[in-house]
Each structure stands twice: as C-alpha cells, then as structure tokens.
Amino acid sequence: MINGTIFISTGHHLYSTKCTKLMTIVADSCGVHDLISGSCSEQTNAFRYNVRGTPNCRSNFERSLAPYGIPLAEIPYSFNIFMNVPVSPEGKTGIEEPKSKAGDYVDLRAERDLLISISNCPQERNPCNGWKPTAMRVIVCEAAAAKQDAAQPAAGA
C-alpha cells in the first residue's frame, strides 16, 4: 500500500496502477472515505439485493467516459468519498451510514492532467448515503500558476 493505510485523508495521495501520483488530498473536513469497496454496479446490485435495472455508479462512469472512447473494462474502481466502510479487528467490512454531514468537503489537487469521472452514488438499497441520495456540489479550480501564466503577455508582444 503506497499510502500505508486504507484510511486516507489530508496529505495522502491517489495513485495510478503504475504508482504515478495523480492527486493529493489537500483538505478533508470529514476524514471517512472508502478505498476497498469498489463501485456499485448492475451485477453487484443483482447479487446483493436480487434486483436488476437499478441506477449504479459503474453505469454512471461508463456513460460519462464513453465519449472519450474509454470502455467499462478500462475504468478503475473508485475512491468513494464520504463512504463509511469500517473494518473490524477480524477484517470484516460493512457499509454504514456516512459520517459526513452537509457542507463537508474534500479538496483534491491534480498532480498532472487528468480526466475525472464523478458519480454521486444513486444507491437506495444500503446506507452508503443515508438511504437517500442527495445533491452534491463540485467546484473545479484552475491552477494558480496556469492563471498567472495566462495573464502575462507573451515576450515581445
């Protein structure tokens, strides 16, 4: 484990499968997130709840990345921000209601150019989102250095 923990928060990094640093968590008001449960999918919902045709994160990722030619098989499993999956001393896991509250945030800094897909989990059959999916807000900021460079006139202009 590159970060040395499955409980990542401020100061930890997200890495590619080739150990390239992709993002840094620069601020985190909650501190409870999941790296091990993966994303809900048509198949996991059918297995766990015996229900087909449910909205799910994997399908959301697939739809959002299709215009870029990225097939589902190449989409990695997610970093589940605010998802509460405690691990018992015996190694057992379970999905519990989130510890996050309205207004909590995670501030991520991209360490390179990235294409990001976000799914606000539509799950209604487990407590990952308090049994009720709600709206989320995403703010994308341009790097300060890039803004400053763009504001400077070109040499000789």
DSSP file (Angstrom, degrees, kcal/mol; ACC not computed):
  #  RESIDUE AA STRUCTURE BP1 BP2  ACC     N-H-->O    O-->H-N    N-H-->O    O-->H-N    TCO  KAPPA ALPHA  PHI   PSI    X-CA   Y-CA   Z-CA
    1    1 A M              0   0    0      0, 0.0     3,-0.3     0, 0.0     5,-0.0   0.000 360.0 360.0 360.0 120.5    0.0    0.0    0.0
    2    2 A I        +     0   0    0      1,-0.2     0, 0.0     2,-0.1     0, 0.0   0.886 360.0  41.7 -64.8 -42.1    1.6    3.2   -1.2
    3    3 A N  S    S-     0   0    0      2,-0.2    -1,-0.2    10,-0.1     3,-0.1   0.617 105.2-126.7 -81.2 -12.9    0.0    5.4    1.5
    4    4 A G  S    S+     0   0    0     -3,-0.3     2,-0.3     1,-0.1    -2,-0.1   0.552  81.9  60.4  79.2   7.2    0.5    2.9    4.2
    5    5 A T        -     0   0    0      1,-0.1    -2,-0.2     0, 0.0    -1,-0.1  -0.989  67.4-142.3-158.3 154.7   -3.2    2.9    5.1
    6    6 A I  S    S+     0   0    0     -2,-0.3     2,-0.9     1,-0.2    29,-0.3   0.473  93.9  77.7 -94.1  -4.7   -6.7    2.3    3.7
    7    7 A F  S    S-     0   0    0     27,-0.1     2,-0.2    28,-0.1    -1,-0.2  -0.698  71.2-180.0-104.2  79.1   -7.9    5.3    5.7
    8    8 A I        +     0   0    0     -2,-0.9     2,-0.2    -3,-0.1    25,-0.1  -0.533  13.2 138.9 -88.3 149.3   -6.7    8.2    3.5
    9    9 A S    >   -     0   0    0     -2,-0.2     3,-2.5     1,-0.2    16,-0.3  -0.728  54.9  -0.5-157.8-156.6   -7.3   11.8    4.3
   10   10 A T  T 3  S+     0   0    0      1,-0.3    16,-0.2    -2,-0.2    -1,-0.2  -0.128 127.5  19.5 -48.7 129.9   -5.4   15.2    4.2
   11   11 A G  T 3  S+     0   0    0     14,-3.6    -1,-0.3     1,-0.4    15,-0.1   0.173  98.6 112.9  94.2 -16.4   -1.8   14.7    2.9
   12   12 A H    <   -     0   0    0     -3,-2.5    13,-2.8    13,-0.2    -1,-0.4  -0.383  55.8-136.3 -83.9 168.4   -2.4   11.4    1.3
   13   13 A H  E     -A   24   0A   0     11,-0.2     2,-0.5    -3,-0.1    11,-0.2  -0.852   6.1-132.6-124.9 156.9   -2.3   10.8   -2.5
   14   14 A L  E     -A   23   0A   0      9,-2.6     8,-3.1    -2,-0.3     9,-1.6  -0.945  32.4-164.5-106.1 132.6   -4.2    8.9   -5.1
   15   15 A Y  E     -A   21   0A   0     -2,-0.5     6,-0.2     6,-0.2     2,-0.1  -0.807  17.3-119.7-119.3 155.5   -2.0    6.8   -7.5
   16   16 A S    >   -     0   0    0      4,-2.1     3,-1.8    -2,-0.3    -1,-0.1  -0.286  43.8 -95.8 -77.6 174.2   -2.4    5.1  -10.8
   17   17 A T  T 3  S+     0   0    0      1,-0.3    -1,-0.1     2,-0.1    -2,-0.0   0.641 129.8  54.8 -67.0 -13.1   -1.9    1.4  -11.2
   18   18 A K  T 3  S-     0   0    0      2,-0.1    -1,-0.3     0, 0.0     3,-0.1   0.135 123.2-106.2-104.6  18.4    1.7    2.2  -12.2
   19   19 A C    <   +     0   0    0     -3,-1.8     2,-0.5     1,-0.2    -2,-0.1   0.732  67.7 151.9  64.4  27.2    2.3    4.2   -9.0
   20   20 A T        -     0   0    0      1,-0.0    -4,-2.1     2,-0.0     2,-0.4  -0.772  52.2-117.4 -84.1 128.4    2.1    7.6  -10.7
   21   21 A K  E     +A   15   0A   0     -2,-0.5    -6,-0.2    -6,-0.2     3,-0.1  -0.548  41.9 168.5 -69.4 121.2    0.9   10.2   -8.3
   22   22 A L  E     +     0   0A   0     -8,-3.1    89,-3.4    -2,-0.4    90,-0.6   0.833  57.3   4.0-101.3 -45.6   -2.4   11.6   -9.7
   23   23 A M  E     -AB  14 110A   0     -9,-1.6    -9,-2.6    87,-0.3     2,-0.4  -0.970  55.1-145.5-144.2 155.3   -3.9   13.7   -6.9
   24   24 A T  E     -AB  13 109A   0     85,-2.1    85,-2.8    -2,-0.3     2,-0.9  -0.978  20.8-130.7-120.7 136.0   -3.2   14.9   -3.4
   25   25 A I  E     + B   0 108A   0    -13,-2.8   -14,-3.6    -2,-0.4    83,-0.2  -0.779  31.7 172.6 -83.4 109.0   -5.8   15.4   -0.7
   26   26 A V  E     +     0   0A   0     81,-2.5     2,-0.3    -2,-0.9    -1,-0.2   0.684  65.4  11.5 -95.2 -19.8   -5.0   18.9    0.4
   27   27 A A  E     + B   0 107A   0     80,-1.3    80,-2.9   -18,-0.0    -1,-0.3  -0.974  58.3 177.3-155.5 146.9   -8.1   19.4    2.7
   28   28 A D  E     - B   0 106A   0     -2,-0.3    78,-0.2    78,-0.2   -18,-0.2  -0.843  10.3-174.6-155.2 109.2  -10.7   17.0    4.2
   29   29 A S  S    S+     0   0    0     76,-2.4    77,-0.1    -2,-0.3    -1,-0.1   0.575  87.9  36.2 -84.3  -8.6  -13.4   18.0    6.6
   30   30 A C  S    S-     0   0    0     75,-0.5    -1,-0.1    70,-0.1    76,-0.1   0.823  74.4-161.1-109.4 -53.3  -14.8   14.5    7.1
   31   31 A G        +     0   0    0      1,-0.1     2,-0.6   -23,-0.0    75,-0.0   0.485  56.7 107.0  82.0   3.2  -11.8   12.1    7.1
   32   32 A V        +     0   0    0      2,-0.0    50,-0.4    52,-0.0     2,-0.3  -0.939  39.6 138.7-120.3 111.0  -14.0    9.0    6.4
   33   33 A H        -     0   0    0     -2,-0.6     2,-0.4    49,-0.2    52,-0.2  -0.889  42.5-119.8-143.3 168.8  -13.7    7.5    2.9
   34   34 A D  B     +C   80   0B   0     46,-2.1    46,-2.6    -2,-0.3    49,-0.1  -0.958  28.3 164.5-124.3 131.9  -13.5    4.1    1.3
   35   35 A L  S    S+     0   0    0     -2,-0.4    -1,-0.1   -29,-0.3   -28,-0.1   0.418  77.5  51.9-113.0  -4.9  -10.8    2.6   -0.9
   36   36 A I  S    S+     0   0    0    -30,-0.1    43,-0.1     1,-0.1    -2,-0.0   0.632  88.9  68.4-114.0 -14.6  -11.8   -1.1   -0.7
   37   37 A S  S    S-     0   0    0      1,-0.2    -1,-0.1    41,-0.1    42,-0.1   0.636  78.9-152.5 -86.6 -13.0  -15.5   -1.5   -1.6
   38   38 A G        -     0   0    0     40,-0.3     2,-0.3    39,-0.0    -1,-0.2  -0.363  36.9 -51.0  72.7-159.0  -15.3   -0.6   -5.3
   39   39 A S        -     0   0    0     -2,-0.1     5,-0.1    17,-0.0     2,-0.1  -0.876  53.1-105.7-117.4 146.7  -18.3    0.9   -7.0
   40   40 A C        +     0   0    0     -2,-0.3    18,-2.5     4,-0.1     2,-0.3  -0.394  46.6 176.1 -65.7 150.4  -21.9   -0.4   -7.1
   41   41 A S     >  -     0   0    0     16,-0.2     4,-2.5    17,-0.1     5,-0.2  -0.903  48.2 -94.5-146.7 171.6  -22.9   -1.9  -10.4
   42   42 A E  H  > S+     0   0    0     -2,-0.3     4,-1.9     1,-0.2     5,-0.1   0.914 126.0  47.2 -54.9 -43.7  -25.7   -3.7  -12.2
   43   43 A Q  H  > S+     0   0    0      2,-0.2     4,-2.5     1,-0.2    -1,-0.2   0.914 111.7  46.9 -70.7 -44.3  -24.1   -7.0  -11.2
   44   44 A T  H  > S+     0   0    0      1,-0.2     4,-3.1     2,-0.2     5,-0.3   0.903 113.0  50.2 -67.1 -37.8  -23.4   -6.2   -7.5
   45   45 A N  H  X S+     0   0    0     -4,-2.5     4,-2.5     2,-0.2     6,-0.8   0.905 111.8  48.1 -64.6 -39.7  -26.9   -4.8   -7.0
   46   46 A A  H  X S+     0   0    0     -4,-1.9     4,-1.3    -5,-0.2    -2,-0.2   0.909 116.1  44.5 -64.7 -41.9  -28.3   -8.0   -8.6
   47   47 A F  H  < S+     0   0    0     -4,-2.5    -2,-0.2     2,-0.2    -3,-0.2   0.952 122.0  35.6 -66.9 -51.0  -26.1  -10.2   -6.3
   48   48 A R  H  < S+     0   0    0     -4,-3.1    -2,-0.2    -5,-0.2    -3,-0.2   0.879 136.1  17.7 -72.5 -39.5  -26.7   -8.3   -3.1
   49   49 A Y  H  < S-     0   0    0     -4,-2.5    -3,-0.2    -5,-0.3    -2,-0.2   0.395  91.9-123.4-120.5   0.6  -30.3   -7.3   -3.5
   50   50 A N  S  < S+     0   0    0     -4,-1.3     2,-0.4    -5,-0.4    -4,-0.2   0.888  70.9 127.9  54.9  42.1  -31.7   -9.6   -6.2
   51   51 A V        -     0   0    0     -6,-0.8     2,-0.3    -9,-0.1     3,-0.3  -0.994  42.7-160.2-131.7 134.3  -32.8   -6.5   -8.2
   52   52 A R        +     0   0    0     -2,-0.4    -9,-0.1     1,-0.2   -10,-0.0  -0.741  67.3  31.8-108.3 159.3  -32.0   -5.7  -11.8
   53   53 A G  S    S+     0   0    0     -2,-0.3    -1,-0.2     1,-0.2   -11,-0.1   0.722  76.2 150.0  73.7  23.8  -32.0   -2.4  -13.7
   54   54 A T        -     0   0    0     -3,-0.3    -1,-0.2   -12,-0.1    -9,-0.1  -0.630  54.6-102.3 -88.5 146.9  -31.0   -0.2  -10.7
   55   55 A P        +     0   0    0      0, 0.0     2,-0.3     0, 0.0    69,-0.2  -0.380  53.1 173.6 -59.3 144.8  -29.1    3.1  -11.2
   56   56 A N     >  -     0   0    0      1,-0.1     4,-1.7    67,-0.1   -15,-0.1  -0.990  44.3-114.1-156.6 160.2  -25.4    2.5  -10.2
   57   57 A C  H  > S+     0   0    0     -2,-0.3     4,-2.8     1,-0.2     5,-0.2   0.897 110.3  56.5 -65.6 -43.6  -22.0    4.1  -10.2
   58   58 A R  H  > S+     0   0    0    -18,-2.5     4,-2.6     1,-0.2    -1,-0.2   0.915 109.6  46.7 -58.9 -42.7  -20.3    1.8  -12.7
   59   59 A S  H  > S+     0   0    0    -19,-0.2     4,-2.6     2,-0.2    -1,-0.2   0.881 110.7  53.3 -65.9 -37.1  -23.0    2.7  -15.3
   60   60 A N  H  X S+     0   0    0     -4,-1.7     4,-2.2     2,-0.2    -2,-0.2   0.930 111.5  45.6 -61.5 -44.7  -22.7    6.4  -14.5
   61   61 A F  H  X S+     0   0    0     -4,-2.8     4,-2.0     2,-0.2     5,-0.2   0.930 111.9  51.8 -62.7 -45.1  -18.9    6.1  -15.1
   62   62 A E  H  X S+     0   0    0     -4,-2.6     4,-1.3    -5,-0.2    -2,-0.2   0.926 111.8  46.3 -58.6 -46.8  -19.4    4.2  -18.3
   63   63 A R  H  < S+     0   0    0     -4,-2.6    -1,-0.2     1,-0.2    -2,-0.2   0.907 113.8  47.7 -62.9 -43.2  -21.8    6.8  -19.7
   64   64 A S  H  < S+     0   0    0     -4,-2.2    -1,-0.2     1,-0.2    -2,-0.2   0.791 117.6  40.9 -72.6 -26.4  -19.7    9.8  -18.8
   65   65 A L  H ><>S+     0   0    0     -4,-2.0     5,-1.6    -5,-0.2     3,-1.5   0.578  90.1  87.7 -98.2 -11.0  -16.4    8.3  -20.2
   66   66 A A  G ><5S+     0   0    0     -4,-1.3     3,-2.3     1,-0.3    -1,-0.1   0.880  81.5  60.4 -56.2 -41.4  -17.9    6.7  -23.4
   67   67 A P  G 3 5S+     0   0    0      0, 0.0    -1,-0.3     0, 0.0    -2,-0.1   0.723 103.8  53.0 -61.2 -17.2  -17.5   10.0  -25.4
   68   68 A Y  G < 5S-     0   0    0     -3,-1.5    -2,-0.2     2,-0.1    -3,-0.1   0.329 119.4-111.2 -97.4   6.0  -13.7    9.7  -24.7
   69   69 A G  T < 5 +     0   0    0     -3,-2.3    -3,-0.2     1,-0.2    -4,-0.0   0.723  69.6 143.4  74.5  21.9  -13.6    6.1  -26.0
   70   70 A I      < -     0   0    0     -5,-1.6    -1,-0.2    -8,-0.1    -2,-0.1  -0.849  39.1-148.7 -99.5 112.5  -12.9    4.6  -22.6
   71   71 A P    >   -     0   0    0      0, 0.0     3,-2.0     0, 0.0     4,-0.3  -0.384  26.4-107.8 -77.8 158.2  -14.7    1.2  -22.2
   72   72 A L  G >  S+     0   0    0      1,-0.3     3,-1.8     2,-0.2   -10,-0.0   0.844 116.5  63.7 -52.1 -39.4  -16.0    0.0  -18.9
   73   73 A A  G 3  S+     0   0    0      1,-0.3    -1,-0.3     3,-0.0    -3,-0.0   0.725 104.2  48.0 -61.7 -20.9  -13.3   -2.7  -18.7
   74   74 A E  G <  S+     0   0    0     -3,-2.0    -1,-0.3     2,-0.1    -2,-0.2   0.373  87.0 100.8-100.5   3.2  -10.7    0.1  -18.6
   75   75 A I    <   -     0   0    0     -3,-1.8     3,-0.1    -4,-0.3   -13,-0.1  -0.801  69.3-138.5 -92.0 118.3  -12.4    2.2  -15.9
   76   76 A P        -     0   0    0      0, 0.0    -2,-0.1     0, 0.0     2,-0.1  -0.244  28.1 -90.4 -71.2 163.2  -10.8    1.6  -12.5
   77   77 A Y        -     0   0    0      1,-0.1     2,-0.1   -42,-0.1   -39,-0.0  -0.371  55.1-101.5 -71.6 158.3  -12.7    1.2   -9.3
   78   78 A S        -     0   0    0     -3,-0.1     2,-0.7    -2,-0.1   -40,-0.3  -0.265   5.9-123.2 -89.5 161.8  -13.4    4.4   -7.4
   79   79 A F        -     0   0    0    -42,-0.1     2,-1.3    -2,-0.1   -44,-0.2  -0.934  37.8-143.1 -91.6 112.1  -12.2    6.3   -4.4
   80   80 A N  B >   -C   34   0B   0    -46,-2.6   -46,-2.1    -2,-0.7     3,-1.6  -0.647  12.1-152.4 -91.2  89.8  -15.5    6.5   -2.5
   81   81 A I  T 3  S+     0   0    0     -2,-1.3   -48,-0.2     1,-0.3     3,-0.1  -0.400  77.5   2.3 -64.5 132.4  -15.5    9.9   -0.9
   82   82 A F  T 3  S+     0   0    0    -50,-0.4    18,-0.4     1,-0.2     2,-0.4   0.372  92.7 137.8  71.8  -0.2  -17.6   10.1    2.3
   83   83 A M    <   -     0   0    0     -3,-1.6     2,-0.8    15,-0.1    -1,-0.2  -0.637  47.1-144.1 -79.3 130.9  -18.5    6.3    2.1
   84   84 A N  B     +D   96   0C   0     12,-0.6    12,-2.7    -2,-0.4   -50,-0.1  -0.827  33.2 156.9-102.1 102.5  -18.2    4.7    5.5
   85   85 A V        -     0   0    0     -2,-0.8    10,-0.2   -52,-0.2   -50,-0.1  -0.771  24.0-162.6-125.3  83.8  -16.9    1.2    5.4
   86   86 A P        -     0   0    0      0, 0.0     8,-0.8     0, 0.0     2,-0.5  -0.304   8.8-142.1 -67.4 153.1  -15.4    0.3    8.7
   87   87 A V  B     -E   93   0D   0      6,-0.2     6,-0.2     2,-0.0     5,-0.0  -0.976  14.8-141.9-117.4 121.7  -13.1   -2.7    9.0
   88   88 A S    >   -     0   0    0      4,-2.9     3,-2.2    -2,-0.5     6,-0.0  -0.286  31.0-102.2 -75.9 165.2  -13.4   -4.8   12.2
   89   89 A P  T 3  S+     0   0    0      0, 0.0    -1,-0.1     0, 0.0    -2,-0.0   0.775 126.2  55.8 -57.3 -25.2  -10.4   -6.3   14.0
   90   90 A E  T 3  S-     0   0    0      2,-0.1    -2,-0.0     1,-0.0    -3,-0.0   0.492 123.5-107.0 -85.0  -3.5  -11.3   -9.6   12.3
   91   91 A G  S <  S+     0   0    0     -3,-2.2     2,-0.2     1,-0.3    -1,-0.0   0.502  70.6 145.2  91.7   4.5  -11.2   -7.9    8.9
   92   92 A K        -     0   0    0     -5,-0.0    -4,-2.9     1,-0.0    -1,-0.3  -0.504  29.3-162.7 -76.7 145.8  -14.9   -7.9    8.3
   93   93 A T  B     +E   87   0D   0     -6,-0.2     2,-0.3    -2,-0.2    -6,-0.2  -0.835  13.1 171.5-123.4 163.0  -16.4   -4.9    6.4
   94   94 A G        -     0   0    0     -8,-0.8     2,-0.6    -2,-0.3    -2,-0.0  -0.946  35.7-109.2-165.6 151.7  -19.8   -3.5    6.1
   95   95 A I        +     0   0    0     -2,-0.3     2,-0.3   -10,-0.2   -10,-0.2  -0.771  42.3 177.7 -89.4 124.8  -21.4   -0.4    4.6
   96   96 A E  B     -D   84   0C   0    -12,-2.7   -12,-0.6    -2,-0.6    34,-0.1  -0.759  40.0 -73.5-120.8 168.6  -22.7    2.0    7.2
   97   97 A E        -     0   0    0     -2,-0.3    31,-0.2     1,-0.1    -1,-0.1  -0.290  65.2 -94.4 -58.8 146.4  -24.4    5.4    7.2
   98   98 A P        -     0   0    0      0, 0.0    -1,-0.1     0, 0.0   -15,-0.1  -0.231  16.5-147.1 -66.0 151.7  -21.9    8.2    6.3
   99   99 A K  S    S+     0   0    0    -17,-0.3   -16,-0.1   -67,-0.2    -2,-0.1   0.597  72.8 101.0 -86.1 -16.0  -20.1   10.2    9.0
  100  100 A S        -     0   0    0    -18,-0.4     2,-0.3   -68,-0.2   -70,-0.1  -0.246  56.1-161.9 -69.3 158.2  -20.2   13.2    6.6
  101  101 A K    >   -     0   0    0      1,-0.0     3,-2.4     0, 0.0    -2,-0.1  -0.884  39.3 -64.1-133.7 166.9  -22.7   16.0    7.0
  102  102 A A  T 3  S+     0   0    0     -2,-0.3     3,-0.1     1,-0.3    -1,-0.0  -0.246 123.0  26.1 -52.1 133.4  -24.0   18.7    4.8
  103  103 A G  T 3  S+     0   0    0      1,-0.3    -1,-0.3    -3,-0.0   -74,-0.1   0.235  85.7 134.3  94.6 -13.4  -21.1   21.1    3.9
  104  104 A D    <   -     0   0    0     -3,-2.4    -1,-0.3   -75,-0.1     2,-0.3  -0.335  34.0-176.1 -65.2 155.0  -18.3   18.6    4.4
  105  105 A Y        -     0   0    0     -3,-0.1   -76,-2.4     2,-0.0   -75,-0.5  -0.969  29.6-147.3-150.3 161.1  -15.7   18.6    1.6
  106  106 A V  E     -B   28   0A   0     -2,-0.3     2,-0.6   -78,-0.2   -78,-0.2  -0.993  16.9-154.3-130.5 126.3  -12.6   17.1    0.1
  107  107 A D  E     -B   27   0A   0    -80,-2.9   -81,-2.5    -2,-0.4   -80,-1.3  -0.908  15.4-172.2-105.4 114.6  -10.2   19.3   -1.7
  108  108 A L  E     -B   25   0A   0     -2,-0.6     2,-0.5   -83,-0.2   -83,-0.2  -0.884  11.8-154.0-110.1 136.7   -8.1   17.4   -4.3
  109  109 A R  E     -B   24   0A   0    -85,-2.8   -85,-2.1    -2,-0.4     2,-0.3  -0.949  17.7-133.2-109.7 122.7   -5.2   18.8   -6.2
  110  110 A A  E     -B   23   0A   0     -2,-0.5   -87,-0.3   -87,-0.2     3,-0.1  -0.560  11.3-162.9 -71.5 133.8   -4.4   17.2   -9.6
  111  111 A E  S    S+     0   0    0    -89,-3.4     2,-0.3    -2,-0.3   -88,-0.2   0.421  75.6   5.9 -96.7  -1.6   -0.7   16.5   -9.9
  112  112 A R  S    S-     0   0    0    -90,-0.6     2,-0.2     0, 0.0    -1,-0.1  -0.941 104.9 -60.8-163.7 171.3   -1.0   16.1  -13.7
  113  113 A D        +     0   0    0     -2,-0.3     2,-0.3    -3,-0.1    -2,-0.1  -0.483  65.0 178.2 -64.5 131.7   -3.6   16.5  -16.4
  114  114 A L        -     0   0    0     -2,-0.2     2,-0.6    -4,-0.0    -4,-0.0  -0.967  35.3-140.4-138.6 151.0   -6.4   14.1  -15.6
  115  115 A L        -     0   0    0     -2,-0.3     2,-0.4     2,-0.0   -50,-0.0  -0.976  33.2-168.2-106.7 119.5   -9.8   13.1  -17.0
  116  116 A I        -     0   0    0     -2,-0.6     2,-0.4     2,-0.0    -2,-0.0  -0.891  13.8-163.4-115.3 138.9  -12.1   12.6  -13.9
  117  117 A S        -     0   0    0     -2,-0.4     2,-0.4     2,-0.0   -56,-0.1  -0.980  10.2-164.2-118.3 134.9  -15.5   10.9  -13.7
  118  118 A I        -     0   0    0     -2,-0.4     2,-0.5   -58,-0.1   -54,-0.0  -0.960   6.8-170.3-121.6 134.5  -17.7   11.5  -10.7
  119  119 A S        -     0   0    0     -2,-0.4     2,-1.1     2,-0.0   -62,-0.1  -0.984  17.3-149.1-122.9 121.4  -20.7    9.5   -9.7
  120  120 A N        -     0   0    0     -2,-0.5    -2,-0.0    16,-0.1    16,-0.0  -0.787  46.1-110.0 -82.3 101.2  -22.9   10.8   -6.9
  121  121 A C        -     0   0    0     -2,-1.1    13,-0.2     1,-0.2    -1,-0.1  -0.006  29.7-163.5 -47.8 121.9  -23.9    7.3   -5.8
  122  122 A P        +     0   0    0      0, 0.0    -1,-0.2     0, 0.0    -2,-0.0   0.276  38.7 142.9 -87.8  11.9  -27.6    6.6   -6.6
  123  123 A Q        +     0   0    0      1,-0.1     6,-0.2     9,-0.1     8,-0.1  -0.269  20.3 168.6 -60.4 131.5  -27.8    3.6   -4.3
  124  124 A E        +     0   0    0    -69,-0.2    -1,-0.1     8,-0.1    -3,-0.0   0.287  65.9  68.3-121.7   5.3  -31.1    3.2   -2.4
  125  125 A R  S    S+     0   0    0      1,-0.0    -2,-0.1     0, 0.0    -1,-0.0   0.369 100.1  37.2-113.4   4.8  -30.6   -0.3   -1.0
  126  126 A N  S > >S-     0   0    0    -30,-0.0     3,-0.6     0, 0.0     5,-0.5  -0.949  86.8-105.8-145.7 168.1  -27.8    0.2    1.5
  127  127 A P  G > 5S+     0   0    0      0, 0.0     3,-2.1     0, 0.0     5,-0.1   0.260  78.0 116.8 -82.4  15.3  -26.9    3.0    3.9
  128  128 A C  G 3 5S+     0   0    0      1,-0.3   -44,-0.2   -31,-0.2   -32,-0.1   0.794  93.5  23.8 -56.2 -28.8  -24.0    4.4    2.0
  129  129 A N  G X 5S-     0   0    0     -3,-0.6     3,-1.3    -6,-0.2    -1,-0.3  -0.084 126.5 -87.4-126.1  34.3  -25.8    7.7    1.5
  130  130 A G  T < 5S-     0   0    0     -3,-2.1    -2,-0.1     1,-0.3   -33,-0.1   0.742  75.8 -71.3  69.1  23.5  -28.2    7.6    4.5
  131  131 A W  T 3 <S+     0   0    0     -5,-0.5    -1,-0.3    -8,-0.1    -3,-0.1   0.511 124.2  80.2  71.6   6.9  -30.7    5.7    2.4
  132  132 A K  S <  S-     0   0    0     -3,-1.3    -8,-0.1    -5,-0.1    -9,-0.1  -0.816  74.9-138.8-148.0 102.1  -31.5    8.8    0.4
  133  133 A P        -     0   0    0      0, 0.0     2,-0.3     0, 0.0    -3,-0.0  -0.359  29.3-173.3 -58.5 136.5  -29.3   10.1   -2.5
  134  134 A T        -     0   0    0    -13,-0.2    -2,-0.0     1,-0.1     0, 0.0  -0.829  28.6 -82.7-127.7 167.9  -28.9   13.9   -2.3
  135  135 A A        -     0   0    0     -2,-0.3     2,-0.3     1,-0.0    -1,-0.1  -0.271  40.3-160.2 -67.4 154.5  -27.3   16.6   -4.5
  136  136 A M        -     0   0    0    -16,-0.0     2,-0.4     2,-0.0   -16,-0.1  -0.912   9.1-136.7-130.9 163.0  -23.6   17.3   -4.4
  137  137 A R        -     0   0    0     -2,-0.3     2,-0.4     2,-0.0    -2,-0.0  -0.977  13.8-168.0-123.3 133.4  -21.6   20.3   -5.5
  138  138 A V        -     0   0    0     -2,-0.4     2,-0.5     2,-0.0    -2,-0.0  -0.984   1.0-167.3-122.4 130.0  -18.3   20.1   -7.4
  139  139 A I        -     0   0    0     -2,-0.4     2,-0.5     2,-0.0    -2,-0.0  -0.976   3.6-163.0-117.3 124.8  -16.0   23.1   -7.8
  140  140 A V        -     0   0    0     -2,-0.5     2,-0.4     2,-0.0    -2,-0.0  -0.938   9.8-167.1-108.8 123.5  -13.2   22.8  -10.3
  141  141 A C        -     0   0    0     -2,-0.5     2,-0.2     0, 0.0     3,-0.1  -0.880  19.4-124.6-111.9 141.3  -10.5   25.4   -9.9
  142  142 A E        -     0   0    0     -2,-0.4     5,-0.1     1,-0.1    -2,-0.0  -0.594  42.2 -93.5 -79.2 144.3   -7.7   26.2  -12.4
  143  143 A A     >  -     0   0    0     -2,-0.2     4,-2.0     1,-0.1     5,-0.2  -0.317  28.9-129.8 -58.8 138.1   -4.2   26.0  -11.1
  144  144 A A  H  > S+     0   0    0      1,-0.2     4,-2.6     2,-0.2     5,-0.2   0.883 107.3  53.3 -58.6 -42.0   -3.0   29.4   -9.8
  145  145 A A  H  > S+     0   0    0      1,-0.2     4,-2.7     2,-0.2    -1,-0.2   0.897 108.2  50.1 -62.6 -40.0    0.3   29.1  -11.8
  146  146 A A  H  > S+     0   0    0      2,-0.2     4,-2.0     1,-0.2    -1,-0.2   0.897 111.1  49.2 -66.0 -39.4   -1.7   28.5  -15.0
  147  147 A K  H  X S+     0   0    0     -4,-2.0     4,-1.5     2,-0.2    -2,-0.2   0.921 112.5  47.9 -63.6 -43.9   -3.9   31.5  -14.4
  148  148 A Q  H  X S+     0   0    0     -4,-2.6     4,-1.0     1,-0.2    -2,-0.2   0.913 111.1  50.2 -65.3 -43.0   -0.8   33.7  -13.7
  149  149 A D  H >< S+     0   0    0     -4,-2.7     3,-0.5     1,-0.2    -1,-0.2   0.892 109.8  51.3 -61.6 -39.4    0.9   32.5  -16.8
  150  150 A A  H 3< S+     0   0    0     -4,-2.0    -1,-0.2     1,-0.2    -2,-0.2   0.801 107.2  53.9 -68.7 -27.9   -2.2   33.2  -18.9
  151  151 A A  H 3< S+     0   0    0     -4,-1.5    -1,-0.2    -3,-0.2    -2,-0.2   0.702  91.4  88.3 -79.2 -19.6   -2.3   36.7  -17.5
  152  152 A Q  S << S-     0   0    0     -4,-1.0     3,-0.1    -3,-0.5     2,-0.1  -0.636  83.9-119.0 -82.2 132.0    1.3   37.5  -18.5
  153  153 A P        -     0   0    0      0, 0.0     3,-0.1     0, 0.0    -2,-0.1  -0.391  36.4 -99.2 -66.8 148.3    1.7   38.9  -22.0
  154  154 A A    >   -     0   0    0      1,-0.1     3,-2.1    -4,-0.1     2,-0.0  -0.343  49.2 -88.0 -65.2 147.6    3.9   36.9  -24.3
  155  155 A A  T 3  S+     0   0    0      1,-0.3    -1,-0.1     2,-0.1    -3,-0.0  -0.333 115.3  15.7 -57.8 132.6    7.5   38.0  -24.7
  156  156 A G  T 3         0   0    0     -3,-0.1    -1,-0.3     1,-0.1    -2,-0.1   0.489 360.0 360.0  82.8   3.2    7.8   40.6  -27.5
  157  157 A A    <         0   0    0     -3,-2.1    -2,-0.1    -4,-0.0    -3,-0.1   0.477 360.0 360.0 -82.1 360.0    4.1   41.2  -27.6
